[in-house]
Amino acid sequence: MATNLALDPDLLARALEVSGERTKKAAVTLALEEFIARRERSTLVELFGSADWDASFDYKSARDRGITAERPGA
């Protein structure tokens, strides 16, 4: 999809230099992919510590008996 954008030329030049990409399109595409990945990771970080924890579960004992944790939907 063709899109016209007014980009800061200095910023674009820095993106080309830092990314090592050969074209403006490749540099902008990489920047967008990294931006999206970073934002998605930040939402995962917010989930840390929100899972229920069973302190009495003995994973070593369960492993020795061949018991595995069941995943929902598996």
Phi and psi in degrees as GROMACS dihedral restraints (atoms count N, CA, C in turn):
[ dihedral_restraints ]
;  ai    aj    ak    al  type     phi  dphi    fc
    3     4     5     6     1   -78.4    20    10
    4     5     6     7     1   131.9    20    10
    6     7     8     9     1  -139.4    20    10
    7     8     9    10     1   133.4    20    10
    9    10    11    12     1   -97.7    20    10
   10    11    12    13     1   128.1    20    10
   12    13    14    15     1  -129.2    20    10
   13    14    15    16     1   143.6    20    10
   15    16    17    18     1   -96.6    20    10
   16    17    18    19     1    98.9    20    10
   18    19    20    21     1  -104.6    20    10
   19    20    21    22     1   147.4    20    10
   21    22    23    24     1   -64.1    20    10
   22    23    24    25     1   117.6    20    10
   24    25    26    27     1   -61.3    20    10
   25    26    27    28     1   -35.7    20    10
   27    28    29    30     1   -67.1    20    10
   28    29    30    31     1   -40.5    20    10
   30    31    32    33     1   -65.3    20    10
   31    32    33    34     1   -42.4    20    10
   33    34    35    36     1   -64.8    20    10
   34    35    36    37     1   -40.1    20    10
   36    37    38    39     1   -63.0    20    10
   37    38    39    40     1   -41.1    20    10
   39    40    41    42     1   -65.0    20    10
   40    41    42    43     1   -40.3    20    10
   42    43    44    45     1   -62.5    20    10
   43    44    45    46     1   -41.5    20    10
   45    46    47    48     1   -62.3    20    10
   46    47    48    49     1   -44.4    20    10
   48    49    50    51     1   -66.3    20    10
   49    50    51    52     1   -48.0    20    10
   51    52    53    54     1   -69.1    20    10
   52    53    54    55     1   -39.4    20    10
   54    55    56    57     1   -76.7    20    10
   55    56    57    58     1   -28.3    20    10
   57    58    59    60     1    79.4    20    10
   58    59    60    61     1     4.5    20    10
   60    61    62    63     1   -71.1    20    10
   61    62    63    64     1   155.7    20    10
   63    64    65    66     1   -94.8    20    10
   64    65    66    67     1   -18.7    20    10
   66    67    68    69     1  -126.2    20    10
   67    68    69    70     1   157.5    20    10
   69    70    71    72     1   -63.4    20    10
   70    71    72    73     1   -41.8    20    10
   72    73    74    75     1   -59.0    20    10
   73    74    75    76     1   -44.8    20    10
   75    76    77    78     1   -65.1    20    10
   76    77    78    79     1   -40.0    20    10
   78    79    80    81     1   -65.0    20    10
   79    80    81    82     1   -43.3    20    10
   81    82    83    84     1   -68.2    20    10
   82    83    84    85     1   -40.7    20    10
   84    85    86    87     1   -61.6    20    10
   85    86    87    88     1   -46.0    20    10
   87    88    89    90     1   -61.1    20    10
   88    89    90    91     1   -43.9    20    10
   90    91    92    93     1   -60.6    20    10
   91    92    93    94     1   -42.3    20    10
   93    94    95    96     1   -66.4    20    10
   94    95    96    97     1   -41.2    20    10
   96    97    98    99     1   -62.5    20    10
   97    98    99   100     1   -43.1    20    10
   99   100   101   102     1   -67.7    20    10
  100   101   102   103     1   -37.4    20    10
  102   103   104   105     1   -61.4    20    10
  103   104   105   106     1   -46.9    20    10
  105   106   107   108     1   -64.3    20    10
  106   107   108   109     1   -45.0    20    10
  108   109   110   111     1   -61.2    20    10
  109   110   111   112     1   -41.5    20    10
  111   112   113   114     1   -63.9    20    10
  112   113   114   115     1   -43.3    20    10
  114   115   116   117     1   -66.2    20    10
  115   116   117   118     1   -39.5    20    10
  117   118   119   120     1   -66.2    20    10
  118   119   120   121     1   -38.4    20    10
  120   121   122   123     1   -64.2    20    10
  121   122   123   124     1   -38.5    20    10
  123   124   125   126     1   -64.5    20    10
  124   125   126   127     1   -31.6    20    10
  126   127   128   129     1   -71.7    20    10
  127   128   129   130     1   -31.1    20    10
  129   130   131   132     1   -69.4    20    10
  130   131   132   133     1   -37.8    20    10
  132   133   134   135     1   -60.0    20    10
  133   134   135   136     1   -35.1    20    10
  135   136   137   138     1   -63.8    20    10
  136   137   138   139     1   -22.6    20    10
  138   139   140   141     1   -82.0    20    10
  139   140   141   142     1   -16.6    20    10
  141   142   143   144     1   -57.6    20    10
  142   143   144   145     1   133.6    20    10
  144   145   146   147     1    84.1    20    10
  145   146   147   148     1    -0.3    20    10
  147   148   149   150     1   -96.5    20    10
  148   149   150   151     1    -4.7    20    10
  150   151   152   153     1   -83.7    20    10
  151   152   153   154     1   149.3    20    10
  153   154   155   156     1   -72.8    20    10
  154   155   156   157     1   140.7    20    10
  156   157   158   159     1  -121.5    20    10
  157   158   159   160     1   128.5    20    10
  159   160   161   162     1  -100.5    20    10
  160   161   162   163     1    98.3    20    10
  162   163   164   165     1   -66.2    20    10
  163   164   165   166     1   -20.1    20    10
  165   166   167   168     1   -85.6    20    10
  166   167   168   169     1    -8.1    20    10
  168   169   170   171     1   -71.7    20    10
  169   170   171   172     1   126.0    20    10
  171   172   173   174     1  -103.9    20    10
  172   173   174   175     1    94.4    20    10
  174   175   176   177     1   -67.0    20    10
  175   176   177   178     1   -29.4    20    10
  177   178   179   180     1   -67.9    20    10
  178   179   180   181     1   -43.0    20    10
  180   181   182   183     1   -64.4    20    10
  181   182   183   184     1   -43.1    20    10
  183   184   185   186     1   -64.8    20    10
  184   185   186   187     1   -38.5    20    10
  186   187   188   189     1   -64.8    20    10
  187   188   189   190     1   -40.4    20    10
  189   190   191   192     1   -65.3    20    10
  190   191   192   193     1   -29.2    20    10
  192   193   194   195     1   -90.3    20    10
  193   194   195   196     1     0.8    20    10
  195   196   197   198     1    81.1    20    10
  196   197   198   199     1    16.0    20    10
  198   199   200   201     1   -88.6    20    10
  199   200   201   202     1   131.9    20    10
  201   202   203   204     1  -118.4    20    10
  202   203   204   205     1   153.4    20    10
  204   205   206   207     1   -70.6    20    10
  205   206   207   208     1   135.0    20    10
  207   208   209   210     1   -87.3    20    10
  208   209   210   211     1   136.6    20    10
  210   211   212   213     1   -96.8    20    10
  211   212   213   214     1   138.5    20    10
  213   214   215   216     1   -60.3    20    10
  214   215   216   217     1   132.6    20    10
  216   217   218   219     1    84.3    20    10
  217   218   219   220     1     1.4    20    10
